[in-house]
Amino acid sequence: MALVRDTGWFKSTRSGGADEGCVEVRITASAIGVRDTKNRSGGALSLGTDMWGTFVTDTKDGRFDLPR
C-alpha cells in the first residue's frame, strides 16, 4: 500500500473557485475529512478510507438529500 501524505484541506476543481455550496476535503493515510467551506470552524466529518467510497456512492444516489 502506498504511503499517503496529508493533503491539507482543498476544494474540488469543479467548485469554480466560489465558496457557495462547496465542501473541502482532506486526505490522510487513515481518513478522509469533509467540511463546509463557509463554516470551516464548524467541524468536519471524518471517514475511514474504507468508508469513503460508500459515502460518495450514497451521496451521488441522493441518500442524504433533504426533503423538498
C-alpha positions in Angstrom: 0.0 0.0 0.0 1.4 3.4 -0.9 2.0 6.0 1.8 -0.4 8.8 1.5 0.7 12.2 2.7 -1.6 14.7 4.4 -3.0 16.8 1.5 -4.3 19.6 3.7 -7.8 21.0 3.1 -8.7 21.6 -0.6 -11.7 22.3 -2.7 -12.7 20.4 -5.9 -11.7 22.0 -9.1 -15.4 21.7 -10.0 -16.2 24.3 -7.4 -15.2 27.1 -9.8 -13.4 28.9 -7.1 -16.6 30.1 -5.4 -17.3 29.5 -1.8 -21.1 28.9 -2.2 -22.2 25.3 -1.6 -18.7 24.0 -1.6 -17.0 21.4 0.6 -13.4 20.9 1.3 -11.7 17.6 1.6 -8.5 16.4 3.4 -6.9 13.1 2.7 -4.6 11.4 5.1 -3.2 7.8 5.4 -6.1 6.8 7.7 -9.0 9.0 6.9 -10.8 11.4 4.6 -12.3 14.6 6.1 -15.0 16.7 4.7 -16.1 20.2 5.9 -18.2 23.2 4.8 -16.1 25.8 3.1 -18.3 28.6 4.5 -18.0 27.3 8.1 -14.5 25.9 8.4 -14.6 26.1 12.2 -17.9 24.2 12.4 -16.3 20.8 12.5 -15.6 18.1 9.9 -16.9 14.7 9.0 -14.1 12.2 9.1 -14.4 8.8 7.4 -12.1 5.9 7.3 -10.6 5.3 3.9 -12.6 2.1 3.7 -15.9 4.0 4.1 -15.1 6.9 1.7 -16.4 5.0 -1.4 -19.6 4.1 0.3 -20.1 7.8 1.3 -19.5 9.0 -2.2 -21.9 6.5 -3.8 -24.6 7.2 -1.3 -24.2 10.9 -1.8 -24.5 10.5 -5.6 -27.6 8.4 -5.1 -29.3 11.1 -3.2 -29.4 9.3 0.1 -28.5 12.4 2.1 -30.7 14.9 0.2 -33.1 16.9 2.2 -36.8 16.5 1.5 -38.2 19.2 -0.8 
